[in-house]
Amino acid sequence: QVQLVESGGDLVQAGGSLRLSCAASGNTVRLTYMAWSRQAPGNQRELVASISTDGTTYYPDVVKGRFTISRDNAKNTAYLQMNNLKPEDTAVYYCSAVIGGRNYWGQGTQVTVSS
């Protein structure tokens, strides 16, 4: 059974930085796509970064230039480096991955950005 565990969420001042980690465990032999999404109260969950097996990345305009996704395939781990954080970045951040044709989600980690 695959498990994704996020870490690194914290309270940070506007303009600060955080790095989130997502470690995948279990049967990860067929791990391909990995992504980070977020959901704030009253909002829909939105994709903020994704990365394919070959390292191709995607970012929506709202985070482009501030967030960077990376992965360590040997460790089955994805990272999200977040710089110049804004109060509107406050949300629960979720890691997701496609493994063996199935989509998996972590439990989320809280990121709070104070003004």
GROMACS elastic network, one bead per residue, 0.5 to 0.9 nm:
[ bonds ]
;  ai    aj funct       b0    kb
    1    25     6  0.81335   500
    1    26     6  0.54075   500
    1    27     6  0.62439   500
    2    24     6  0.69147   500
    2    25     6  0.56674   500
    2    27     6  0.57359   500
    2    28     6  0.68710   500
    2    99     6  0.81842   500
    2   104     6  0.74931   500
    3    23     6  0.80734   500
    3    24     6  0.56601   500
    3    25     6  0.52806   500
    3    26     6  0.63324   500
    3    27     6  0.88288   500
    3   104     6  0.76381   500
    3   105     6  0.79221   500
    3   106     6  0.70867   500
    4    22     6  0.63320   500
    4    23     6  0.56087   500
    4    25     6  0.65548   500
    4    95     6  0.70869   500
    4    96     6  0.74693   500
    4    97     6  0.81783   500
    4   104     6  0.73721   500
    4   105     6  0.63782   500
    4   107     6  0.77073   500
    5    21     6  0.80047   500
    5    22     6  0.54269   500
    5    23     6  0.53357   500
    5    24     6  0.66293   500
    5    25     6  0.84130   500
    5    95     6  0.78193   500
    5   105     6  0.87299   500
    5   106     6  0.55111   500
    5   107     6  0.69575   500
    5   108     6  0.78491   500
    5   109     6  0.89849   500
    6     9     6  0.82058   500
    6    20     6  0.69433   500
    6    21     6  0.55027   500
    6    23     6  0.66065   500
    6    93     6  0.83785   500
    6    94     6  0.72919   500
    6    95     6  0.66379   500
    6   106     6  0.64526   500
    6   107     6  0.72322   500
    6   108     6  0.61291   500
    6   109     6  0.60842   500
    7    19     6  0.86533   500
    7    20     6  0.57109   500
    7    21     6  0.52512   500
    7    22     6  0.65576   500
    7    23     6  0.85592   500
    7   108     6  0.82393   500
    7   109     6  0.62615   500
    8    18     6  0.70912   500
    8    19     6  0.60137   500
    8    21     6  0.62482   500
    8   109     6  0.72345   500
    8   110     6  0.85490   500
    8   111     6  0.84332   500
    9    18     6  0.73455   500
    9    19     6  0.77755   500
    9    20     6  0.63415   500
    9    21     6  0.89255   500
    9    92     6  0.84253   500
    9    93     6  0.79548   500
    9   108     6  0.88008   500
    9   109     6  0.51728   500
    9   110     6  0.50609   500
    9   112     6  0.78887   500
   10    18     6  0.76929   500
   10   109     6  0.81601   500
   10   110     6  0.63868   500
   10   111     6  0.51591   500
   10   112     6  0.62708   500
   10   113     6  0.84083   500
   11   110     6  0.82174   500
   11   111     6  0.61158   500
   11   113     6  0.59233   500
   11   114     6  0.73448   500
   12    15     6  0.83561   500
   12    16     6  0.61430   500
   12    17     6  0.73442   500
   12    18     6  0.77873   500
   12    85     6  0.80822   500
   12   111     6  0.77987   500
   12   112     6  0.62560   500
   12   114     6  0.62861   500
   13    16     6  0.55295   500
   13    17     6  0.84406   500
   13    85     6  0.76685   500
   13    86     6  0.81778   500
   13    87     6  0.83261   500
   13   112     6  0.83531   500
   13   113     6  0.54318   500
   13   115     6  0.62571   500
   14    17     6  0.85373   500
   14    84     6  0.69260   500
   14    85     6  0.53367   500
   14    86     6  0.50522   500
   14    87     6  0.62601   500
   14   113     6  0.56684   500
   14   114     6  0.56592   500
   14   115     6  0.53417   500
   15    83     6  0.70925   500
   15    86     6  0.63693   500
   15   113     6  0.86590   500
   15   115     6  0.88712   500
   16    82     6  0.83488   500
   16    83     6  0.62110   500
   16    84     6  0.53826   500
   16    85     6  0.55114   500
   16    86     6  0.82849   500
   16   113     6  0.83327   500
   17    81     6  0.75069   500
   17    82     6  0.54062   500
   17    84     6  0.61104   500
   17    85     6  0.61695   500
   18    80     6  0.81593   500
   18    81     6  0.61282   500
   18    82     6  0.52454   500
   18    83     6  0.67425   500
   18    85     6  0.82231   500
   18   111     6  0.86384   500
   19    79     6  0.68099   500
   19    80     6  0.55229   500
   19    82     6  0.59756   500
   19    83     6  0.85890   500
   20    78     6  0.82972   500
   20    79     6  0.54781   500
   20    81     6  0.64629   500
   20    82     6  0.80157   500
   20    93     6  0.86750   500
   20   109     6  0.84029   500
   21    77     6  0.69287   500
   21    78     6  0.58527   500
   21    80     6  0.65323   500
   21    81     6  0.88358   500
   21    95     6  0.85376   500
   22    76     6  0.83671   500
   22    77     6  0.53712   500
   22    78     6  0.50491   500
   22    79     6  0.61854   500
   22    80     6  0.85349   500
   22    94     6  0.87760   500
   22    95     6  0.62117   500
   22    96     6  0.85751   500
   22   106     6  0.80562   500
   23    75     6  0.75932   500
   23    76     6  0.61043   500
   23    78     6  0.66531   500
   23    79     6  0.88219   500
   23    95     6  0.89788   500
   24    27     6  0.88187   500
   24    28     6  0.71090   500
   24    31     6  0.89418   500
   24    75     6  0.81297   500
   24    76     6  0.54256   500
   24    77     6  0.60244   500
   24    78     6  0.83920   500
   24    97     6  0.84294   500
   25    28     6  0.64814   500
   25    76     6  0.73705   500
   26    29     6  0.88047   500
   27    30     6  0.78057   500
   27    31     6  0.85790   500
   27    99     6  0.82405   500
   27   100     6  0.87915   500
   28    31     6  0.51613   500
   28    32     6  0.89458   500
   28    76     6  0.74237   500
   28    99     6  0.62964   500
   28   100     6  0.78806   500
   29    32     6  0.89917   500
   29    99     6  0.76608   500
   29   100     6  0.78275   500
   30    98     6  0.81539   500
   30    99     6  0.51597   500
   30   101     6  0.80246   500
   31    34     6  0.81399   500
   31    53     6  0.80836   500
   31    73     6  0.87781   500
   31    76     6  0.79173   500
   31    97     6  0.70857   500
   31    98     6  0.59230   500
   31   100     6  0.65357   500
   31   101     6  0.86138   500
   32    51     6  0.87945   500
   32    52     6  0.62930   500
   32    53     6  0.52377   500
   32    54     6  0.89502   500
   32    97     6  0.71131   500
   32    98     6  0.56539   500
   32    99     6  0.60816   500
   32   100     6  0.81423   500
   32   101     6  0.87433   500
   33    50     6  0.73596   500
   33    51     6  0.60200   500
   33    53     6  0.60519   500
   33    96     6  0.83263   500
   33    97     6  0.55875   500
   33    98     6  0.52743   500
   33    99     6  0.77531   500
   34    49     6  0.86718   500
   34    50     6  0.57724   500
   34    51     6  0.54574   500
   34    52     6  0.64374   500
   34    53     6  0.81444   500
   34    71     6  0.83146   500
   34    78     6  0.70914   500
   34    95     6  0.74391   500
   34    96     6  0.56888   500
   34    98     6  0.65354   500
   35    47     6  0.75022   500
   35    48     6  0.77710   500
   35    49     6  0.55974   500
   35    51     6  0.61128   500
   35    52     6  0.85678   500
   35    69     6  0.80624   500
   35    78     6  0.79661   500
   35    94     6  0.83195   500
   35    95     6  0.58658   500
   35    96     6  0.52141   500
   35    97     6  0.62903   500
   36    46     6  0.87659   500
   36    47     6  0.62113   500
   36    48     6  0.57797   500
   36    49     6  0.52557   500
   36    50     6  0.62581   500
   36    69     6  0.81437   500
   36    78     6  0.87839   500
   36    79     6  0.87063   500
   36    80     6  0.74622   500
   36    93     6  0.67871   500
   36    94     6  0.56369   500
   36    96     6  0.62325   500
   36    97     6  0.88830   500
   37    45     6  0.65595   500
   37    46     6  0.53651   500
   37    48     6  0.52103   500
   37    49     6  0.69429   500
   37    50     6  0.86626   500
   37    92     6  0.84062   500
   37    93     6  0.57117   500
   37    94     6  0.51621   500
   37    95     6  0.64719   500
   37    96     6  0.76966   500
   38    44     6  0.84498   500
   38    45     6  0.54465   500
   38    46     6  0.54796   500
   38    47     6  0.65522   500
   38    48     6  0.69554   500
   38    89     6  0.86040   500
   38    90     6  0.86954   500
   38    91     6  0.58293   500
   38    92     6  0.54315   500
   38    94     6  0.58125   500
   38    95     6  0.87155   500
   38   108     6  0.84542   500
   39    42     6  0.83170   500
   39    43     6  0.61887   500
   39    44     6  0.60284   500
   39    46     6  0.64302   500
   39    90     6  0.85172   500
   39    91     6  0.52229   500
   39    92     6  0.53632   500
   39    93     6  0.66313   500
   39    94     6  0.81052   500
   40    43     6  0.53400   500
   40    44     6  0.73876   500
   40    45     6  0.74568   500
   40    88     6  0.88006   500
   40    89     6  0.84245   500
   40    90     6  0.66350   500
   40    92     6  0.62952   500
   40    93     6  0.88480   500
   41    44     6  0.83185   500
   41    91     6  0.74417   500
   41    92     6  0.87959   500
   43    46     6  0.85406   500
   47    50     6  0.76848   500
   47    59     6  0.80103   500
   47    60     6  0.75691   500
   48    58     6  0.81383   500
   48    59     6  0.57932   500
   48    60     6  0.61010   500
   48    61     6  0.89989   500
   48    62     6  0.81290   500
   48    63     6  0.67407   500
   48    64     6  0.87499   500
   48    67     6  0.81532   500
   49    57     6  0.71027   500
   49    58     6  0.55507   500
   49    60     6  0.72538   500
   49    63     6  0.83768   500
   49    64     6  0.89512   500
   49    67     6  0.77388   500
   49    68     6  0.75161   500
   49    69     6  0.62233   500
   49    80     6  0.80030   500
   50    56     6  0.81267   500
   50    57     6  0.55061   500
   50    58     6  0.52451   500
   50    59     6  0.69378   500
   50    69     6  0.68075   500
   50    70     6  0.87231   500
   51    54     6  0.79898   500
   51    55     6  0.57325   500
   51    56     6  0.54511   500
   51    58     6  0.66065   500
   51    69     6  0.68211   500
   51    70     6  0.70404   500
   51    71     6  0.77080   500
   51    78     6  0.87118   500
   52    55     6  0.52299   500
   52    56     6  0.52920   500
   52    57     6  0.66548   500
   53    56     6  0.74171   500
   53    71     6  0.87096   500
   53    73     6  0.80714   500
   55    70     6  0.75630   500
   55    71     6  0.77680   500
   57    68     6  0.86572   500
   57    69     6  0.72135   500
   57    70     6  0.83168   500
   58    64     6  0.87644   500
   58    69     6  0.85931   500
   59    62     6  0.80432   500
   59    63     6  0.65362   500
   59    64     6  0.55655   500
   59    65     6  0.87305   500
   59    67     6  0.79337   500
   59    68     6  0.83418   500
   59    69     6  0.87915   500
   60    63     6  0.59814   500
   60    64     6  0.60565   500
   61    65     6  0.83631   500
   62    65     6  0.88489   500
   62    66     6  0.87869   500
   63    66     6  0.54646   500
   63    67     6  0.56869   500
   63    68     6  0.88265   500
   63    82     6  0.86703   500
   63    89     6  0.88636   500
   64    67     6  0.61605   500
   64    68     6  0.81379   500
   65    68     6  0.77479   500
   65    83     6  0.85911   500
   66    81     6  0.81396   500
   66    82     6  0.59943   500
   66    83     6  0.50664   500
   66    84     6  0.62216   500
   66    85     6  0.77214   500
   67    80     6  0.67179   500
   67    81     6  0.55200   500
   67    83     6  0.61513   500
   67    84     6  0.86765   500
   67    85     6  0.89980   500
   68    79     6  0.80319   500
   68    80     6  0.56611   500
   68    81     6  0.50508   500
   68    82     6  0.66174   500
   68    83     6  0.85517   500
   69    78     6  0.71756   500
   69    79     6  0.55954   500
   69    81     6  0.63662   500
   69    82     6  0.88231   500
   70    77     6  0.85959   500
   70    78     6  0.57414   500
   70    79     6  0.52386   500
   70    80     6  0.66213   500
   70    81     6  0.82190   500
   71    74     6  0.89213   500
   71    75     6  0.84178   500
   71    76     6  0.74424   500
   71    77     6  0.56486   500
   71    79     6  0.59932   500
   71    80     6  0.88730   500
   72    75     6  0.54153   500
   72    76     6  0.59351   500
   72    77     6  0.53212   500
   72    78     6  0.63652   500
   72    79     6  0.83836   500
   73    77     6  0.65437   500
   73    78     6  0.82504   500
   74    77     6  0.79180   500
   75    78     6  0.86963   500
   78    95     6  0.82063   500
   82    85     6  0.65940   500
   85    88     6  0.82829   500
   85    89     6  0.64700   500
   85    90     6  0.87216   500
   85   113     6  0.67460   500
   86    89     6  0.53657   500
   86    90     6  0.75803   500
   86   113     6  0.61458   500
   86   114     6  0.77988   500
   86   115     6  0.76490   500
   87    90     6  0.56422   500
   87   112     6  0.73687   500
   87   114     6  0.56736   500
   87   115     6  0.60517   500
   88    91     6  0.80699   500
   88   113     6  0.75726   500
   89   111     6  0.76263   500
   89   112     6  0.74863   500
   89   113     6  0.66965   500
   90    93     6  0.88621   500
   90   110     6  0.78428   500
   90   111     6  0.54424   500
   90   113     6  0.54262   500
   90   114     6  0.83303   500
   91   109     6  0.84794   500
   91   110     6  0.61340   500
   91   111     6  0.55680   500
   91   112     6  0.66040   500
   91   113     6  0.88207   500
   92   108     6  0.57952   500
   92   109     6  0.54130   500
   92   111     6  0.60056   500
   92   112     6  0.84419   500
   93   107     6  0.87386   500
   93   108     6  0.52011   500
   93   109     6  0.52821   500
   93   110     6  0.62182   500
   93   111     6  0.69271   500
   94   105     6  0.68501   500
   94   106     6  0.58356   500
   94   107     6  0.65894   500
   94   109     6  0.66340   500
   95   104     6  0.83368   500
   95   105     6  0.58402   500
   95   106     6  0.53406   500
   95   107     6  0.79783   500
   95   108     6  0.68692   500
   95   109     6  0.89326   500
   96   103     6  0.69467   500
   96   104     6  0.54312   500
   96   106     6  0.63519   500
   97   102     6  0.81151   500
   97   103     6  0.57115   500
   97   104     6  0.53005   500
   97   105     6  0.67422   500
   97   106     6  0.89194   500
   98   101     6  0.59677   500
   98   102     6  0.53519   500
   98   104     6  0.62805   500
   99   102     6  0.53607   500
   99   103     6  0.65006   500
   99   104     6  0.74051   500
  100   103     6  0.84578   500
  105   108     6  0.82576   500
  106   109     6  0.87196   500
